[in-house]
Amino acid sequence: MSVTDILDTAQYVVDKDGRQTAVLLDVHSWQVLRHLLEEITEDDHLGKLMAEVADEETLTAEDARKAYEAYLSEA
């Protein structure tokens, strides 16, 4: 499901004057949107971590994994 597909499922709540006041998504669309947002957040965290350790040539794979897990727990 793409972002456009998710947005196409949106339903609007309107007040008595017909002004949009809220947006409703079905549960499946909400779950997909939430997953996409989580992936974006993870990508952002990974990018920041990579920038922080870019000059560190001695970081082993295990150390990198631990550093990333620590970074995620702080975020």
HTML snippet that shows the backbone in 3Dmol.js (N, CA, C, O; Angstrom):
<script src="https://3Dmol.org/build/3Dmol-min.js"></script>
<div id="view" style="width:600px;height:400px;position:relative"></div>
<script>
const pdb = `
ATOM      1  N   MET A   1       0.860  -1.179   0.000  1.00  0.00           N
ATOM      2  CA  MET A   1       0.000   0.000   0.000  1.00  0.00           C
ATOM      3  C   MET A   1       0.900   1.235   0.000  1.00  0.00           C
ATOM      4  O   MET A   1       1.790   1.364   0.841  1.00  0.00           O
ATOM      5  N   SER A   2       0.670   2.110  -0.918  1.00  0.00           N
ATOM      6  CA  SER A   2       1.469   3.331  -1.017  1.00  0.00           C
ATOM      7  C   SER A   2       0.860   4.447  -0.170  1.00  0.00           C
ATOM      8  O   SER A   2      -0.262   4.329   0.322  1.00  0.00           O
ATOM      9  N   VAL A   3       1.600   5.501  -0.015  1.00  0.00           N
ATOM     10  CA  VAL A   3       1.095   6.655   0.738  1.00  0.00           C
ATOM     11  C   VAL A   3      -0.165   7.196   0.069  1.00  0.00           C
ATOM     12  O   VAL A   3      -1.121   7.571   0.749  1.00  0.00           O
ATOM     13  N   THR A   4      -0.165   7.236  -1.239  1.00  0.00           N
ATOM     14  CA  THR A   4      -1.347   7.715  -1.972  1.00  0.00           C
ATOM     15  C   THR A   4      -2.553   6.828  -1.690  1.00  0.00           C
ATOM     16  O   THR A   4      -3.662   7.323  -1.496  1.00  0.00           O
ATOM     17  N   ASP A   5      -2.334   5.513  -1.669  1.00  0.00           N
ATOM     18  CA  ASP A   5      -3.426   4.586  -1.347  1.00  0.00           C
ATOM     19  C   ASP A   5      -3.965   4.848   0.056  1.00  0.00           C
ATOM     20  O   ASP A   5      -5.175   4.847   0.282  1.00  0.00           O
ATOM     21  N   ILE A   6      -3.045   5.073   0.992  1.00  0.00           N
ATOM     22  CA  ILE A   6      -3.459   5.359   2.372  1.00  0.00           C
ATOM     23  C   ILE A   6      -4.295   6.635   2.413  1.00  0.00           C
ATOM     24  O   ILE A   6      -5.353   6.673   3.042  1.00  0.00           O
ATOM     25  N   LEU A   7      -3.816   7.677   1.743  1.00  0.00           N
ATOM     26  CA  LEU A   7      -4.537   8.950   1.753  1.00  0.00           C
ATOM     27  C   LEU A   7      -5.898   8.827   1.086  1.00  0.00           C
ATOM     28  O   LEU A   7      -6.845   9.514   1.468  1.00  0.00           O
ATOM     29  N   ASP A   8      -5.999   7.947   0.084  1.00  0.00           N
ATOM     30  CA  ASP A   8      -7.288   7.738  -0.586  1.00  0.00           C
ATOM     31  C   ASP A   8      -8.318   7.081   0.324  1.00  0.00           C
ATOM     32  O   ASP A   8      -9.516   7.176   0.059  1.00  0.00           O
ATOM     33  N   THR A   9      -7.874   6.411   1.399  1.00  0.00           N
ATOM     34  CA  THR A   9      -8.819   5.775   2.320  1.00  0.00           C
ATOM     35  C   THR A   9      -9.306   6.737   3.401  1.00  0.00           C
ATOM     36  O   THR A   9     -10.202   6.396   4.173  1.00  0.00           O
ATOM     37  N   ALA A  10      -8.732   7.919   3.460  1.00  0.00           N
ATOM     38  CA  ALA A  10      -9.082   8.880   4.512  1.00  0.00           C
ATOM     39  C   ALA A  10     -10.544   9.297   4.417  1.00  0.00           C
ATOM     40  O   ALA A  10     -11.077   9.528   3.332  1.00  0.00           O
ATOM     41  N   GLN A  11     -11.167   9.383   5.567  1.00  0.00           N
ATOM     42  CA  GLN A  11     -12.529   9.894   5.677  1.00  0.00           C
ATOM     43  C   GLN A  11     -12.469  11.107   6.603  1.00  0.00           C
ATOM     44  O   GLN A  11     -11.738  11.112   7.593  1.00  0.00           O
ATOM     45  N   TYR A  12     -13.239  12.121   6.271  1.00  0.00           N
ATOM     46  CA  TYR A  12     -13.177  13.355   7.036  1.00  0.00           C
ATOM     47  C   TYR A  12     -14.382  13.504   7.940  1.00  0.00           C
ATOM     48  O   TYR A  12     -15.508  13.182   7.560  1.00  0.00           O
ATOM     49  N   VAL A  13     -14.129  13.997   9.141  1.00  0.00           N
ATOM     50  CA  VAL A  13     -15.187  14.352  10.081  1.00  0.00           C
ATOM     51  C   VAL A  13     -15.408  15.847   9.914  1.00  0.00           C
ATOM     52  O   VAL A  13     -14.457  16.629   9.904  1.00  0.00           O
ATOM     53  N   VAL A  14     -16.652  16.231   9.784  1.00  0.00           N
ATOM     54  CA  VAL A  14     -16.959  17.652   9.604  1.00  0.00           C
ATOM     55  C   VAL A  14     -17.855  18.135  10.734  1.00  0.00           C
ATOM     56  O   VAL A  14     -18.626  17.373  11.318  1.00  0.00           O
ATOM     57  N   ASP A  15     -17.728  19.429  11.022  1.00  0.00           N
ATOM     58  CA  ASP A  15     -18.593  20.006  12.050  1.00  0.00           C
ATOM     59  C   ASP A  15     -19.918  20.411  11.421  1.00  0.00           C
ATOM     60  O   ASP A  15     -20.152  20.167  10.237  1.00  0.00           O
ATOM     61  N   LYS A  16     -20.781  21.029  12.213  1.00  0.00           N
ATOM     62  CA  LYS A  16     -22.124  21.372  11.731  1.00  0.00           C
ATOM     63  C   LYS A  16     -22.106  22.355  10.568  1.00  0.00           C
ATOM     64  O   LYS A  16     -23.080  22.460   9.822  1.00  0.00           O
ATOM     65  N   ASP A  17     -20.975  23.088  10.411  1.00  0.00           N
ATOM     66  CA  ASP A  17     -20.857  24.045   9.310  1.00  0.00           C
ATOM     67  C   ASP A  17     -20.173  23.428   8.089  1.00  0.00           C
ATOM     68  O   ASP A  17     -19.937  24.113   7.094  1.00  0.00           O
ATOM     69  N   GLY A  18     -19.862  22.150   8.167  1.00  0.00           N
ATOM     70  CA  GLY A  18     -19.248  21.469   7.038  1.00  0.00           C
ATOM     71  C   GLY A  18     -17.729  21.609   6.964  1.00  0.00           C
ATOM     72  O   GLY A  18     -17.118  21.197   5.978  1.00  0.00           O
ATOM     73  N   ARG A  19     -17.119  22.183   7.993  1.00  0.00           N
ATOM     74  CA  ARG A  19     -15.653  22.312   8.013  1.00  0.00           C
ATOM     75  C   ARG A  19     -15.029  21.013   8.495  1.00  0.00           C
ATOM     76  O   ARG A  19     -15.498  20.402   9.456  1.00  0.00           O
ATOM     77  N   GLN A  20     -13.975  20.603   7.821  1.00  0.00           N
ATOM     78  CA  GLN A  20     -13.273  19.387   8.222  1.00  0.00           C
ATOM     79  C   GLN A  20     -12.588  19.611   9.567  1.00  0.00           C
ATOM     80  O   GLN A  20     -11.883  20.601   9.761  1.00  0.00           O
ATOM     81  N   THR A  21     -12.808  18.680  10.487  1.00  0.00           N
ATOM     82  CA  THR A  21     -12.239  18.823  11.831  1.00  0.00           C
ATOM     83  C   THR A  21     -11.322  17.666  12.217  1.00  0.00           C
ATOM     84  O   THR A  21     -10.535  17.784  13.156  1.00  0.00           O
ATOM     85  N   ALA A  22     -11.419  16.548  11.495  1.00  0.00           N
ATOM     86  CA  ALA A  22     -10.593  15.383  11.815  1.00  0.00           C
ATOM     87  C   ALA A  22     -10.534  14.466  10.597  1.00  0.00           C
ATOM     88  O   ALA A  22     -11.312  14.592   9.652  1.00  0.00           O
ATOM     89  N   VAL A  23      -9.587  13.546  10.658  1.00  0.00           N
ATOM     90  CA  VAL A  23      -9.431  12.563   9.592  1.00  0.00           C
ATOM     91  C   VAL A  23      -9.491  11.176  10.215  1.00  0.00           C
ATOM     92  O   VAL A  23      -8.875  10.925  11.251  1.00  0.00           O
ATOM     93  N   LEU A  24     -10.231  10.282   9.584  1.00  0.00           N
ATOM     94  CA  LEU A  24     -10.317   8.894  10.028  1.00  0.00           C
ATOM     95  C   LEU A  24      -9.636   8.001   9.001  1.00  0.00           C
ATOM     96  O   LEU A  24      -9.804   8.180   7.795  1.00  0.00           O
ATOM     97  N   LEU A  25      -8.864   7.034   9.496  1.00  0.00           N
ATOM     98  CA  LEU A  25      -8.278   6.007   8.641  1.00  0.00           C
ATOM     99  C   LEU A  25      -8.762   4.659   9.137  1.00  0.00           C
ATOM    100  O   LEU A  25      -8.936   4.458  10.339  1.00  0.00           O
ATOM    101  N   ASP A  26      -8.981   3.728   8.206  1.00  0.00           N
ATOM    102  CA  ASP A  26      -9.306   2.379   8.653  1.00  0.00           C
ATOM    103  C   ASP A  26      -8.061   1.795   9.325  1.00  0.00           C
ATOM    104  O   ASP A  26      -6.949   2.277   9.111  1.00  0.00           O
ATOM    105  N   VAL A  27      -8.255   0.767  10.128  1.00  0.00           N
ATOM    106  CA  VAL A  27      -7.172   0.219  10.941  1.00  0.00           C
ATOM    107  C   VAL A  27      -6.016  -0.267  10.063  1.00  0.00           C
ATOM    108  O   VAL A  27      -4.855  -0.010  10.379  1.00  0.00           O
ATOM    109  N   HIS A  28      -6.317  -0.958   8.977  1.00  0.00           N
ATOM    110  CA  HIS A  28      -5.243  -1.460   8.116  1.00  0.00           C
ATOM    111  C   HIS A  28      -4.407  -0.306   7.559  1.00  0.00           C
ATOM    112  O   HIS A  28      -3.178  -0.380   7.572  1.00  0.00           O
ATOM    113  N   SER A  29      -5.041   0.743   7.078  1.00  0.00           N
ATOM    114  CA  SER A  29      -4.306   1.900   6.537  1.00  0.00           C
ATOM    115  C   SER A  29      -3.466   2.552   7.624  1.00  0.00           C
ATOM    116  O   SER A  29      -2.327   2.949   7.378  1.00  0.00           O
ATOM    117  N   TRP A  30      -4.027   2.667   8.836  1.00  0.00           N
ATOM    118  CA  TRP A  30      -3.279   3.243   9.955  1.00  0.00           C
ATOM    119  C   TRP A  30      -2.042   2.411  10.263  1.00  0.00           C
ATOM    120  O   TRP A  30      -0.967   2.969  10.482  1.00  0.00           O
ATOM    121  N   GLN A  31      -2.174   1.088  10.284  1.00  0.00           N
ATOM    122  CA  GLN A  31      -1.045   0.221  10.577  1.00  0.00           C
ATOM    123  C   GLN A  31       0.047   0.350   9.515  1.00  0.00           C
ATOM    124  O   GLN A  31       1.233   0.390   9.842  1.00  0.00           O
ATOM    125  N   VAL A  32      -0.353   0.413   8.249  1.00  0.00           N
ATOM    126  CA  VAL A  32       0.620   0.572   7.171  1.00  0.00           C
ATOM    127  C   VAL A  32       1.318   1.921   7.288  1.00  0.00           C
ATOM    128  O   VAL A  32       2.539   2.000   7.150  1.00  0.00           O
ATOM    129  N   LEU A  33       0.558   2.983   7.542  1.00  0.00           N
ATOM    130  CA  LEU A  33       1.142   4.313   7.701  1.00  0.00           C
ATOM    131  C   LEU A  33       2.109   4.343   8.874  1.00  0.00           C
ATOM    132  O   LEU A  33       3.193   4.916   8.774  1.00  0.00           O
ATOM    133  N   ARG A  34       1.728   3.738   9.966  1.00  0.00           N
ATOM    134  CA  ARG A  34       2.593   3.699  11.149  1.00  0.00           C
ATOM    135  C   ARG A  34       3.890   2.950  10.843  1.00  0.00           C
ATOM    136  O   ARG A  34       4.968   3.374  11.259  1.00  0.00           O
ATOM    137  N   HIS A  35       3.786   1.843  10.120  1.00  0.00           N
ATOM    138  CA  HIS A  35       4.974   1.081   9.736  1.00  0.00           C
ATOM    139  C   HIS A  35       5.891   1.925   8.846  1.00  0.00           C
ATOM    140  O   HIS A  35       7.107   1.926   9.034  1.00  0.00           O
ATOM    141  N   LEU A  36       5.319   2.634   7.893  1.00  0.00           N
ATOM    142  CA  LEU A  36       6.123   3.509   7.022  1.00  0.00           C
ATOM    143  C   LEU A  36       6.831   4.588   7.833  1.00  0.00           C
ATOM    144  O   LEU A  36       8.001   4.879   7.586  1.00  0.00           O
ATOM    145  N   LEU A  37       6.140   5.176   8.788  1.00  0.00           N
ATOM    146  CA  LEU A  37       6.744   6.210   9.624  1.00  0.00           C
ATOM    147  C   LEU A  37       7.862   5.641  10.489  1.00  0.00           C
ATOM    148  O   LEU A  37       8.886   6.291  10.693  1.00  0.00           O
ATOM    149  N   GLU A  38       7.665   4.427  10.998  1.00  0.00           N
ATOM    150  CA  GLU A  38       8.710   3.785  11.794  1.00  0.00           C
ATOM    151  C   GLU A  38       9.951   3.517  10.943  1.00  0.00           C
ATOM    152  O   GLU A  38      11.076   3.689  11.411  1.00  0.00           O
ATOM    153  N   GLU A  39       9.744   3.092   9.688  1.00  0.00           N
ATOM    154  CA  GLU A  39      10.879   2.858   8.791  1.00  0.00           C
ATOM    155  C   GLU A  39      11.637   4.152   8.514  1.00  0.00           C
ATOM    156  O   GLU A  39      12.868   4.158   8.473  1.00  0.00           O
ATOM    157  N   ILE A  40      10.909   5.241   8.325  1.00  0.00           N
ATOM    158  CA  ILE A  40      11.553   6.533   8.091  1.00  0.00           C
ATOM    159  C   ILE A  40      12.379   6.932   9.310  1.00  0.00           C
ATOM    160  O   ILE A  40      13.500   7.420   9.173  1.00  0.00           O
ATOM    161  N   THR A  41      11.822   6.722  10.498  1.00  0.00           N
ATOM    162  CA  THR A  41      12.534   7.048  11.730  1.00  0.00           C
ATOM    163  C   THR A  41      13.797   6.213  11.864  1.00  0.00           C
ATOM    164  O   THR A  41      14.856   6.732  12.214  1.00  0.00           O
ATOM    165  N   GLU A  42      13.683   4.908  11.584  1.00  0.00           N
ATOM    166  CA  GLU A  42      14.856   4.036  11.655  1.00  0.00           C
ATOM    167  C   GLU A  42      15.920   4.471  10.651  1.00  0.00           C
ATOM    168  O   GLU A  42      17.108   4.495  10.974  1.00  0.00           O
ATOM    169  N   ASP A  43      15.496   4.815   9.434  1.00  0.00           N
ATOM    170  CA  ASP A  43      16.445   5.275   8.426  1.00  0.00           C
ATOM    171  C   ASP A  43      17.144   6.549   8.878  1.00  0.00           C
ATOM    172  O   ASP A  43      18.344   6.717   8.664  1.00  0.00           O
ATOM    173  N   ASP A  44      16.387   7.446   9.503  1.00  0.00           N
ATOM    174  CA  ASP A  44      16.959   8.691  10.001  1.00  0.00           C
ATOM    175  C   ASP A  44      17.963   8.413  11.107  1.00  0.00           C
ATOM    176  O   ASP A  44      19.049   8.994  11.124  1.00  0.00           O
ATOM    177  N   HIS A  45      17.604   7.521  12.039  1.00  0.00           N
ATOM    178  CA  HIS A  45      18.516   7.164  13.129  1.00  0.00           C
ATOM    179  C   HIS A  45      19.788   6.531  12.583  1.00  0.00           C
ATOM    180  O   HIS A  45      20.889   6.847  13.032  1.00  0.00           O
ATOM    181  N   LEU A  46      19.631   5.638  11.613  1.00  0.00           N
ATOM    182  CA  LEU A  46      20.795   4.976  11.030  1.00  0.00           C
ATOM    183  C   LEU A  46      21.691   5.993  10.327  1.00  0.00           C
ATOM    184  O   LEU A  46      22.915   5.918  10.429  1.00  0.00           O
ATOM    185  N   GLY A  47      21.093   6.928   9.624  1.00  0.00           N
ATOM    186  CA  GLY A  47      21.873   7.962   8.952  1.00  0.00           C
ATOM    187  C   GLY A  47      22.662   8.809   9.941  1.00  0.00           C
ATOM    188  O   GLY A  47      23.824   9.135   9.698  1.00  0.00           O
ATOM    189  N   LYS A  48      22.034   9.162  11.048  1.00  0.00           N
ATOM    190  CA  LYS A  48      22.734   9.951  12.072  1.00  0.00           C
ATOM    191  C   LYS A  48      23.864   9.148  12.694  1.00  0.00           C
ATOM    192  O   LYS A  48      24.955   9.671  12.923  1.00  0.00           O
ATOM    193  N   LEU A  49      23.598   7.872  12.968  1.00  0.00           N
ATOM    194  CA  LEU A  49      24.632   7.026  13.545  1.00  0.00           C
ATOM    195  C   LEU A  49      25.804   6.882  12.585  1.00  0.00           C
ATOM    196  O   LEU A  49      26.961   6.975  12.995  1.00  0.00           O
ATOM    197  N   MET A  50      25.511   6.657  11.318  1.00  0.00           N
ATOM    198  CA  MET A  50      26.580   6.507  10.331  1.00  0.00           C
ATOM    199  C   MET A  50      27.409   7.779  10.233  1.00  0.00           C
ATOM    200  O   MET A  50      28.628   7.713  10.078  1.00  0.00           O
ATOM    201  N   ALA A  51      26.767   8.927  10.322  1.00  0.00           N
ATOM    202  CA  ALA A  51      27.502  10.187  10.285  1.00  0.00           C
ATOM    203  C   ALA A  51      28.404  10.317  11.511  1.00  0.00           C
ATOM    204  O   ALA A  51      29.526  10.814  11.413  1.00  0.00           O
ATOM    205  N   GLU A  52      27.904   9.862  12.674  1.00  0.00           N
ATOM    206  CA  GLU A  52      28.690   9.965  13.905  1.00  0.00           C
ATOM    207  C   GLU A  52      29.910   9.056  13.901  1.00  0.00           C
ATOM    208  O   GLU A  52      30.943   9.399  14.475  1.00  0.00           O
ATOM    209  N   VAL A  53      29.797   7.905  13.259  1.00  0.00           N
ATOM    210  CA  VAL A  53      30.902   6.946  13.281  1.00  0.00           C
ATOM    211  C   VAL A  53      31.680   6.913  11.966  1.00  0.00           C
ATOM    212  O   VAL A  53      32.529   6.042  11.777  1.00  0.00           O
ATOM    213  N   ALA A  54      31.407   7.832  11.070  1.00  0.00           N
ATOM    214  CA  ALA A  54      32.047   7.817   9.752  1.00  0.00           C
ATOM    215  C   ALA A  54      33.563   7.862   9.849  1.00  0.00           C
ATOM    216  O   ALA A  54      34.244   7.226   9.045  1.00  0.00           O
ATOM    217  N   ASP A  55      34.103   8.591  10.802  1.00  0.00           N
ATOM    218  CA  ASP A  55      35.553   8.711  10.932  1.00  0.00           C
ATOM    219  C   ASP A  55      36.165   7.616  11.802  1.00  0.00           C
ATOM    220  O   ASP A  55      37.387   7.546  11.936  1.00  0.00           O
ATOM    221  N   GLU A  56      35.339   6.772  12.387  1.00  0.00           N
ATOM    222  CA  GLU A  56      35.823   5.717  13.279  1.00  0.00           C
ATOM    223  C   GLU A  56      36.134   4.466  12.463  1.00  0.00           C
ATOM    224  O   GLU A  56      35.220   3.746  12.063  1.00  0.00           O
ATOM    225  N   GLU A  57      37.395   4.207  12.218  1.00  0.00           N
ATOM    226  CA  GLU A  57      37.787   3.074  11.383  1.00  0.00           C
ATOM    227  C   GLU A  57      37.944   1.790  12.176  1.00  0.00           C
ATOM    228  O   GLU A  57      38.051   0.720  11.577  1.00  0.00           O
ATOM    229  N   THR A  58      37.964   1.854  13.496  1.00  0.00           N
ATOM    230  CA  THR A  58      38.220   0.664  14.298  1.00  0.00           C
ATOM    231  C   THR A  58      36.934   0.036  14.842  1.00  0.00           C
ATOM    232  O   THR A  58      37.007  -0.906  15.631  1.00  0.00           O
ATOM    233  N   LEU A  59      35.778   0.523  14.448  1.00  0.00           N
ATOM    234  CA  LEU A  59      34.510   0.016  14.943  1.00  0.00           C
ATOM    235  C   LEU A  59      34.203  -1.329  14.274  1.00  0.00           C
ATOM    236  O   LEU A  59      34.024  -1.395  13.058  1.00  0.00           O
ATOM    237  N   THR A  60      34.143  -2.392  15.068  1.00  0.00           N
ATOM    238  CA  THR A  60      33.845  -3.720  14.534  1.00  0.00           C
ATOM    239  C   THR A  60      32.347  -3.844  14.290  1.00  0.00           C
ATOM    240  O   THR A  60      31.566  -3.000  14.727  1.00  0.00           O
ATOM    241  N   ALA A  61      31.957  -4.891  13.596  1.00  0.00           N
ATOM    242  CA  ALA A  61      30.542  -5.101  13.314  1.00  0.00           C
ATOM    243  C   ALA A  61      29.736  -5.221  14.604  1.00  0.00           C
ATOM    244  O   ALA A  61      28.649  -4.653  14.714  1.00  0.00           O
ATOM    245  N   GLU A  62      30.264  -5.955  15.577  1.00  0.00           N
ATOM    246  CA  GLU A  62      29.565  -6.123  16.852  1.00  0.00           C
ATOM    247  C   GLU A  62      29.470  -4.791  17.591  1.00  0.00           C
ATOM    248  O   GLU A  62      28.429  -4.467  18.162  1.00  0.00           O
ATOM    249  N   ASP A  63      30.552  -4.023  17.581  1.00  0.00           N
ATOM    250  CA  ASP A  63      30.536  -2.713  18.228  1.00  0.00           C
ATOM    251  C   ASP A  63      29.548  -1.780  17.532  1.00  0.00           C
ATOM    252  O   ASP A  63      28.852  -1.001  18.184  1.00  0.00           O
ATOM    253  N   ALA A  64      29.494  -1.864  16.224  1.00  0.00           N
ATOM    254  CA  ALA A  64      28.561  -1.020  15.464  1.00  0.00           C
ATOM    255  C   ALA A  64      27.122  -1.384  15.816  1.00  0.00           C
ATOM    256  O   ALA A  64      26.285  -0.496  15.981  1.00  0.00           O
ATOM    257  N   ARG A  65      26.823  -2.683  15.932  1.00  0.00           N
ATOM    258  CA  ARG A  65      25.479  -3.125  16.291  1.00  0.00           C
ATOM    259  C   ARG A  65      25.110  -2.613  17.681  1.00  0.00           C
ATOM    260  O   ARG A  65      24.007  -2.107  17.889  1.00  0.00           O
ATOM    261  N   LYS A  66      26.024  -2.744  18.618  1.00  0.00           N
ATOM    262  CA  LYS A  66      25.773  -2.278  19.985  1.00  0.00           C
ATOM    263  C   LYS A  66      25.574  -0.759  20.019  1.00  0.00           C
ATOM    264  O   LYS A  66      24.694  -0.256  20.718  1.00  0.00           O
ATOM    265  N   ALA A  67      26.396  -0.041  19.263  1.00  0.00           N
ATOM    266  CA  ALA A  67      26.270   1.425  19.214  1.00  0.00           C
ATOM    267  C   ALA A  67      24.924   1.823  18.633  1.00  0.00           C
ATOM    268  O   ALA A  67      24.289   2.760  19.119  1.00  0.00           O
ATOM    269  N   TYR A  68      24.483   1.117  17.594  1.00  0.00           N
ATOM    270  CA  TYR A  68      23.192   1.434  16.971  1.00  0.00           C
ATOM    271  C   TYR A  68      22.048   1.126  17.934  1.00  0.00           C
ATOM    272  O   TYR A  68      21.110   1.915  18.044  1.00  0.00           O
ATOM    273  N   GLU A  69      22.110  -0.004  18.630  1.00  0.00           N
ATOM    274  CA  GLU A  69      21.071  -0.334  19.605  1.00  0.00           C
ATOM    275  C   GLU A  69      21.023   0.699  20.723  1.00  0.00           C
ATOM    276  O   GLU A  69      19.941   1.089  21.161  1.00  0.00           O
ATOM    277  N   ALA A  70      22.179   1.143  21.184  1.00  0.00           N
ATOM    278  CA  ALA A  70      22.233   2.165  22.225  1.00  0.00           C
ATOM    279  C   ALA A  70      21.641   3.470  21.709  1.00  0.00           C
ATOM    280  O   ALA A  70      20.912   4.158  22.424  1.00  0.00           O
ATOM    281  N   TYR A  71      21.957   3.799  20.474  1.00  0.00           N
ATOM    282  CA  TYR A  71      21.448   5.029  19.873  1.00  0.00           C
ATOM    283  C   TYR A  71      19.918   4.977  19.770  1.00  0.00           C
ATOM    284  O   TYR A  71      19.240   5.960  20.070  1.00  0.00           O
ATOM    285  N   LEU A  72      19.379   3.828  19.343  1.00  0.00           N
ATOM    286  CA  LEU A  72      17.931   3.692  19.218  1.00  0.00           C
ATOM    287  C   LEU A  72      17.254   3.803  20.576  1.00  0.00           C
ATOM    288  O   LEU A  72      16.178   4.391  20.680  1.00  0.00           O
ATOM    289  N   SER A  73      17.860   3.252  21.612  1.00  0.00           N
ATOM    290  CA  SER A  73      17.245   3.316  22.937  1.00  0.00           C
ATOM    291  C   SER A  73      17.225   4.728  23.494  1.00  0.00           C
ATOM    292  O   SER A  73      16.371   5.065  24.313  1.00  0.00           O
ATOM    293  N   GLU A  74      18.172   5.561  23.049  1.00  0.00           N
ATOM    294  CA  GLU A  74      18.211   6.951  23.490  1.00  0.00           C
ATOM    295  C   GLU A  74      17.244   7.826  22.715  1.00  0.00           C
ATOM    296  O   GLU A  74      16.797   8.856  23.219  1.00  0.00           O
ATOM    297  N   ALA A  75      16.917   7.424  21.490  1.00  0.00           N
ATOM    298  CA  ALA A  75      16.070   8.252  20.613  1.00  0.00           C
ATOM    299  C   ALA A  75      14.612   8.184  20.992  1.00  0.00           C
ATOM    300  O   ALA A  75      13.777   8.823  20.351  1.00  0.00           O
TER     301      ALA A  75
END
`;
const viewer = $3Dmol.createViewer("view");
viewer.addModel(pdb, "pdb");
viewer.setStyle({}, {cartoon: {color: "spectrum"}});
viewer.zoomTo();
viewer.render();
</script>
